């Protein structure tokens, strides 16, 4: 996995965590759910990149 992909996935995860926290703090369920979705997407991307690396090695 390229370092750029790792950084992008970590950024997406951090943004998702921030949205989730902001949603909890403001009692905004939509924003909270949006944050959880972004975190899940980042996790899926990370898993895909790890699978690619496994096949390369």
N, C-alpha and C positions, 0 to 999 in steps of 0.2 A: 504494500500500500504506500502510495506516495505521501510525503509529509504534508503536502497541500491538502490532500483528502482528509488526513487526520485532523488538521487544524480546522477545516471546514465543518467536519462532523462535531468537533468539540464546541465550535462557535454556535452551531445550530442547537446543540444540547443546552448550552448556557442561556441562549435566548429563550428557549422553551421553559427552562427553570425560572427565569426572570418573569415571564408572562404568567406562569402558574402562581408564583408568589404574589405578583401584583393582583391577580384575580382573587386570591384568598384575602389579601389585605383590604380590597375594595368590595368584597362580596360579589364579584362579577363572575358568575359561573361560566359564561361563554369564554372569557379570557383565560380562566383557569383551565378549561378543557382544551382550548387552543394550545396552551403551553404543554399540556400532557401529550397532545398529538405531535407537536414538533419534537419533543424528546423521543417519542417512539420512532418517528421517522429517522432521526439521527442514529438511534440504536440499530435500526434495520440497515441503514447505509453502512455503518461500521461493521456489522456482521457480514454483509456482502463483500466488503473490502477484505476482510479476514479470510473469507472463503477463496477469493481470488488468489491471495497470497499463498494459501495452502496448496492450491493446484500448481502454482508456479514453482514451489519448492518440491 
